[in-house]
Amino acid sequence: MTSPPDRVDLQRPRDLSALLSESLSLYRRHFPTFAAIAFVVVVPVYAAVFGIGLGQFTGGYDATPPSAAAPVPIIVQLLVVDPLVAAIVLHVLRGMAAGERPHAGRSIQAGLDVFAAVFWPVLIAFACEAGTVVTVIVPLVLLVRWYFVPQVVVAEGRRGTEALRASWEVTRGFAWRTAGYVVVGRVLYSLGGALLATPIAILAKAVDSQAVALAASTVGETLVAAPIGIFSALLYYDLRSRQGALAT
């Protein structure tokens, strides 16, 4: 006898503790699905950008990459890895909310199909944030208010600048709460991923291999990309449910 589908109730508010515990629980219970999603996104991107583009497949261990390449990991994370994983993970959770079993292949394809629609508003948001970076505060505000662009594209069908406006509305009245939760969630999961990848990083230094160091960062990001995506999706629905409660 097969077990019943693991349903997810997306239409309810969650505090920080619930967001963390449920995102971790979902990740643990469906680890093969979410690990496959992260692997398909992270490994090719890291191999192409860092391994080939920045030459990290060859050479000795270097803990301090050239300053010219310093922004590359942030750009790759914000423009490709985070939004693509967010779109795929949200597709998984929406299916589970409807009583479907999670399926990595279908969800990955659905995320790839919608990625162009996700990418353009994300690129616009990134350009605006980068253009105001000298002010320090403004790009941080924009980053928070436009954090849910992938979610509104997938869940609400918004496109282009309308996706930016919709994400802004999602966080209206909850900007500080959103910022705090996002920081806590990302820090905790990133620390966990870094800790798990530490043995590979130590090995990279011991054998003087930048390729092994790249493997460590790839493993770390592969382990944390999906749970961060789950956390972000649950937070998006949390904010939507709170706004709905305020409107009634």
The 8 nearest C-alpha neighbors of each residue, nearest first, counted from 0:
[[1, 2, 3, 4, 5, 100, 99, 98],
 [2, 0, 3, 4, 100, 5, 99, 98],
 [1, 3, 0, 4, 5, 100, 6, 99],
 [4, 2, 5, 1, 6, 100, 98, 0],
 [5, 3, 100, 6, 98, 99, 2, 95],
 [4, 6, 3, 95, 7, 100, 98, 99],
 [7, 5, 95, 96, 98, 4, 8, 97],
 [8, 6, 96, 95, 9, 5, 92, 93],
 [9, 7, 10, 96, 6, 11, 95, 97],
 [8, 10, 11, 236, 7, 96, 233, 237],
 [9, 11, 8, 240, 236, 12, 237, 239],
 [10, 12, 240, 9, 237, 13, 8, 236],
 [13, 11, 237, 240, 241, 14, 10, 238],
 [14, 12, 17, 237, 18, 11, 15, 234],
 [13, 15, 17, 16, 18, 12, 237, 19],
 [16, 14, 18, 17, 19, 180, 13, 184],
 [15, 17, 19, 18, 14, 20, 13, 21],
 [18, 16, 20, 14, 19, 15, 13, 21],
 [19, 17, 15, 21, 16, 20, 22, 13],
 [18, 20, 16, 22, 17, 21, 23, 15],
 [19, 21, 17, 23, 22, 18, 24, 16],
 [22, 20, 24, 23, 18, 19, 17, 25],
 [21, 23, 230, 25, 19, 229, 24, 20],
 [24, 22, 26, 20, 21, 25, 27, 19],
 [23, 25, 21, 27, 26, 22, 20, 28],
 [26, 24, 28, 22, 27, 23, 21, 29],
 [25, 27, 23, 30, 29, 24, 28, 226],
 [26, 28, 30, 24, 25, 29, 23, 22],
 [29, 27, 25, 26, 30, 24, 23, 31],
 [30, 28, 26, 27, 32, 31, 25, 33],
 [29, 31, 27, 26, 33, 32, 34, 28],
 [32, 30, 34, 33, 29, 35, 103, 36],
 [33, 31, 103, 35, 30, 34, 29, 36],
 [32, 34, 36, 30, 35, 31, 225, 37],
 [35, 33, 31, 37, 36, 32, 30, 38],
 [34, 36, 38, 32, 33, 37, 31, 39],
 [37, 35, 33, 39, 34, 38, 103, 32],
 [38, 36, 221, 34, 40, 35, 39, 41],
 [37, 39, 35, 41, 40, 36, 42, 221],
 [40, 38, 36, 37, 41, 35, 42, 43],
 [41, 39, 37, 38, 42, 43, 44, 36],
 [42, 40, 44, 38, 37, 43, 45, 221],
 [41, 43, 45, 38, 44, 46, 40, 39],
 [44, 42, 46, 45, 41, 47, 40, 39],
 [45, 43, 47, 41, 46, 42, 48, 40],
 [46, 44, 49, 42, 48, 47, 43, 41],
 [45, 47, 50, 43, 44, 49, 48, 42],
 [48, 46, 51, 44, 45, 50, 49, 43],
 [49, 47, 52, 45, 46, 44, 51, 50],
 [50, 48, 53, 45, 52, 46, 51, 55],
 [49, 51, 55, 46, 56, 54, 47, 53],
 [50, 52, 54, 47, 53, 49, 48, 46],
 [51, 53, 48, 49, 54, 50, 47, 55],
 [54, 52, 49, 55, 51, 50, 48, 68],
 [55, 53, 51, 50, 56, 52, 57, 49],
 [56, 54, 50, 57, 210, 209, 53, 49],
 [55, 57, 210, 50, 54, 209, 51, 58],
 [58, 56, 55, 54, 210, 209, 59, 208],
 [59, 57, 209, 208, 60, 55, 56, 210],
 [58, 60, 208, 207, 209, 61, 57, 210],
 [59, 61, 209, 207, 208, 204, 203, 62],
 [62, 60, 63, 64, 59, 209, 207, 208],
 [61, 63, 64, 60, 204, 212, 209, 65],
 [62, 64, 61, 65, 66, 69, 60, 68],
 [63, 65, 61, 62, 66, 68, 69, 67],
 [66, 64, 67, 68, 63, 69, 61, 53],
 [65, 67, 69, 68, 64, 70, 63, 71],
 [66, 68, 65, 69, 70, 64, 71, 53],
 [69, 67, 66, 71, 65, 70, 64, 53],
 [68, 70, 66, 71, 67, 65, 64, 72],
 [71, 69, 73, 68, 72, 74, 67, 66],
 [70, 72, 74, 68, 73, 69, 75, 67],
 [73, 71, 75, 74, 70, 76, 69, 68],
 [74, 72, 76, 71, 70, 75, 77, 69],
 [73, 75, 71, 77, 76, 72, 78, 70],
 [76, 74, 72, 78, 79, 73, 77, 71],
 [75, 77, 80, 73, 74, 81, 79, 78],
 [76, 78, 74, 75, 81, 79, 73, 80],
 [79, 77, 75, 76, 74, 121, 122, 80],
 [78, 80, 75, 76, 82, 83, 81, 77],
 [79, 81, 76, 83, 82, 84, 75, 41],
 [80, 82, 84, 76, 83, 77, 79, 85],
 [83, 81, 85, 84, 149, 80, 79, 86],
 [82, 84, 86, 85, 80, 81, 79, 114],
 [83, 85, 87, 81, 86, 82, 88, 80],
 [86, 84, 228, 82, 88, 83, 87, 81],
 [87, 85, 83, 89, 110, 84, 88, 149],
 [88, 86, 110, 90, 84, 89, 106, 85],
 [87, 89, 91, 85, 90, 86, 84, 228],
 [90, 88, 92, 86, 91, 87, 85, 232],
 [89, 91, 87, 93, 88, 92, 106, 94],
 [92, 90, 88, 94, 89, 93, 101, 106],
 [91, 93, 95, 89, 94, 90, 96, 88],
 [94, 92, 96, 90, 95, 91, 89, 97],
 [93, 95, 97, 99, 91, 92, 96, 90],
 [94, 96, 99, 92, 98, 6, 97, 93],
 [97, 95, 7, 93, 6, 94, 98, 8],
 [96, 98, 94, 95, 99, 93, 6, 7],
 [99, 97, 95, 96, 6, 4, 94, 100],
 [100, 98, 95, 94, 97, 4, 101, 96],
 [99, 101, 4, 95, 102, 98, 5, 94],
 [102, 100, 91, 95, 99, 103, 94, 32],
 [101, 103, 104, 105, 106, 100, 32, 91],
 [102, 104, 32, 106, 105, 107, 36, 101],
 [103, 105, 107, 106, 102, 108, 36, 109],
 [106, 104, 108, 107, 103, 102, 109, 110],
 [105, 107, 109, 103, 108, 104, 87, 90],
 [108, 106, 110, 104, 109, 105, 87, 103],
 [107, 109, 111, 105, 106, 110, 112, 104],
 [108, 110, 106, 112, 107, 111, 105, 113],
 [111, 109, 87, 107, 86, 113, 108, 112],
 [110, 112, 114, 108, 113, 109, 107, 83],
 [113, 111, 109, 110, 114, 108, 115, 116],
 [112, 114, 110, 116, 111, 115, 109, 117],
 [115, 113, 117, 111, 116, 112, 118, 110],
 [116, 114, 118, 117, 113, 119, 112, 111],
 [115, 117, 114, 113, 118, 119, 158, 152],
 [118, 116, 114, 115, 149, 119, 120, 152],
 [117, 119, 115, 121, 116, 120, 114, 122],
 [118, 120, 122, 121, 117, 116, 123, 159],
 [121, 119, 123, 159, 122, 118, 160, 124],
 [120, 122, 124, 118, 119, 123, 125, 117],
 [123, 121, 119, 125, 120, 124, 118, 126],
 [124, 122, 120, 126, 125, 121, 119, 127],
 [123, 125, 121, 127, 122, 126, 120, 128],
 [124, 126, 122, 128, 127, 123, 129, 121],
 [125, 127, 129, 123, 128, 124, 130, 122],
 [128, 126, 130, 124, 125, 129, 123, 131],
 [127, 129, 138, 125, 131, 130, 126, 132],
 [130, 128, 126, 132, 131, 127, 125, 138],
 [129, 131, 127, 128, 132, 126, 133, 138],
 [130, 132, 128, 129, 133, 134, 138, 137],
 [131, 133, 129, 135, 134, 138, 130, 128],
 [134, 132, 131, 135, 130, 129, 136, 137],
 [133, 135, 132, 136, 131, 137, 138, 130],
 [136, 134, 132, 133, 137, 138, 139, 131],
 [137, 135, 139, 134, 138, 140, 132, 133],
 [136, 138, 140, 139, 135, 134, 141, 131],
 [139, 137, 128, 141, 140, 132, 136, 131],
 [138, 140, 142, 136, 137, 141, 143, 135],
 [141, 139, 137, 143, 138, 142, 144, 136],
 [142, 140, 138, 144, 143, 139, 145, 137],
 [141, 143, 139, 145, 140, 144, 146, 138],
 [142, 144, 146, 140, 141, 145, 178, 139],
 [143, 145, 167, 141, 146, 142, 170, 140],
 [146, 144, 166, 142, 143, 147, 148, 167],
 [145, 147, 143, 144, 142, 148, 166, 149],
 [148, 146, 166, 150, 149, 145, 151, 235],
 [147, 149, 151, 150, 166, 162, 145, 146],
 [150, 148, 152, 117, 147, 82, 151, 86],
 [149, 151, 147, 153, 152, 148, 154, 86],
 [152, 150, 155, 154, 148, 153, 149, 157],
 [151, 153, 157, 156, 149, 150, 155, 154],
 [154, 152, 150, 151, 156, 155, 149, 86],
 [155, 153, 151, 150, 152, 156, 89, 157],
 [156, 154, 151, 157, 152, 153, 150, 162],
 [155, 157, 152, 153, 154, 158, 151, 162],
 [158, 156, 152, 162, 155, 161, 151, 159],
 [157, 159, 162, 161, 152, 116, 156, 160],
 [160, 158, 120, 161, 162, 119, 157, 116],
 [159, 161, 163, 162, 120, 164, 158, 123],
 [160, 162, 164, 159, 163, 158, 157, 165],
 [161, 163, 157, 165, 158, 160, 164, 159],
 [164, 162, 160, 166, 161, 165, 145, 148],
 [165, 163, 167, 161, 162, 166, 168, 160],
 [164, 166, 162, 168, 167, 163, 161, 169],
 [167, 165, 169, 147, 145, 163, 168, 148],
 [168, 166, 144, 164, 165, 169, 170, 145],
 [167, 169, 171, 165, 166, 170, 164, 144],
 [170, 168, 166, 167, 171, 165, 238, 239],
 [169, 171, 173, 174, 168, 167, 144, 172],
 [172, 170, 168, 173, 169, 174, 167, 144],
 [171, 173, 174, 170, 175, 169, 168, 242],
 [172, 174, 170, 176, 171, 175, 177, 238],
 [175, 173, 177, 170, 176, 172, 178, 171],
 [176, 174, 178, 177, 173, 179, 172, 180],
 [175, 177, 173, 179, 174, 178, 180, 181],
 [176, 178, 174, 180, 175, 179, 173, 181],
 [179, 177, 175, 181, 176, 180, 143, 174],
 [180, 178, 176, 182, 177, 181, 175, 183],
 [179, 181, 183, 177, 182, 178, 184, 176],
 [182, 180, 184, 178, 183, 179, 185, 177],
 [181, 183, 179, 185, 180, 184, 186, 178],
 [184, 182, 180, 186, 181, 185, 187, 179],
 [185, 183, 181, 187, 182, 186, 180, 188],
 [184, 186, 182, 188, 187, 183, 189, 181],
 [185, 187, 189, 183, 184, 188, 182, 190],
 [188, 186, 190, 184, 189, 185, 183, 191],
 [187, 189, 191, 185, 190, 186, 223, 184],
 [190, 188, 192, 186, 191, 187, 185, 193],
 [191, 189, 193, 187, 188, 192, 186, 194],
 [190, 192, 188, 194, 189, 193, 187, 195],
 [191, 193, 219, 189, 195, 194, 190, 223],
 [194, 192, 190, 196, 219, 191, 195, 197],
 [193, 195, 197, 191, 192, 196, 190, 219],
 [194, 196, 192, 193, 197, 191, 219, 198],
 [195, 197, 193, 219, 215, 194, 199, 198],
 [196, 198, 200, 194, 199, 195, 193, 201],
 [199, 197, 201, 200, 196, 202, 195, 215],
 [198, 200, 202, 215, 201, 197, 196, 203],
 [199, 201, 197, 203, 215, 202, 212, 198],
 [202, 200, 198, 204, 199, 203, 197, 205],
 [201, 203, 205, 199, 200, 204, 206, 198],
 [204, 202, 211, 212, 200, 208, 201, 206],
 [203, 205, 207, 201, 202, 206, 60, 200],
 [204, 206, 202, 203, 207, 201, 208, 60],
 [205, 207, 203, 208, 204, 202, 60, 59],
 [208, 206, 60, 204, 59, 205, 203, 209],
 [209, 207, 59, 60, 203, 210, 211, 206],
 [208, 210, 60, 212, 59, 211, 55, 58],
 [209, 211, 56, 213, 208, 212, 55, 57],
 [210, 212, 214, 203, 213, 209, 208, 215],
 [213, 211, 209, 203, 215, 214, 210, 200],
 [214, 212, 210, 216, 211, 215, 217, 209],
 [213, 215, 211, 217, 212, 216, 218, 210],
 [216, 214, 212, 199, 218, 200, 196, 213],
 [215, 217, 219, 213, 218, 214, 220, 212],
 [218, 216, 214, 220, 215, 219, 221, 213],
 [219, 217, 221, 215, 216, 220, 214, 222],
 [218, 220, 192, 216, 196, 222, 193, 217],
 [219, 221, 223, 217, 222, 218, 224, 216],
 [222, 220, 218, 37, 219, 224, 223, 38],
 [221, 223, 219, 220, 192, 224, 218, 34],
 [224, 222, 220, 226, 225, 192, 221, 188],
 [225, 223, 227, 221, 220, 226, 37, 222],
 [224, 226, 228, 227, 223, 33, 37, 229],
 [227, 225, 229, 228, 223, 224, 22, 26],
 [226, 228, 230, 225, 224, 229, 231, 223],
 [227, 229, 85, 225, 231, 226, 230, 88],
 [230, 228, 226, 232, 227, 231, 22, 225],
 [229, 231, 227, 22, 233, 228, 232, 226],
 [232, 230, 234, 228, 229, 233, 227, 235],
 [233, 231, 235, 229, 234, 230, 89, 228],
 [234, 232, 236, 230, 235, 231, 237, 229],
 [233, 235, 237, 231, 232, 236, 230, 238],
 [236, 234, 232, 238, 237, 233, 231, 239],
 [237, 235, 239, 233, 238, 234, 9, 240],
 [236, 238, 12, 234, 240, 235, 239, 13],
 [239, 237, 241, 235, 236, 240, 242, 234],
 [238, 240, 236, 242, 237, 241, 243, 235],
 [239, 241, 243, 237, 238, 242, 11, 12],
 [242, 240, 244, 238, 243, 239, 245, 237],
 [241, 243, 245, 239, 244, 240, 238, 246],
 [242, 244, 240, 246, 241, 245, 239, 247],
 [243, 245, 241, 242, 247, 246, 240, 239],
 [246, 244, 242, 243, 247, 241, 240, 239],
 [245, 247, 243, 244, 242, 241, 240, 239],
 [246, 244, 245, 243, 242, 241, 240, 239]]
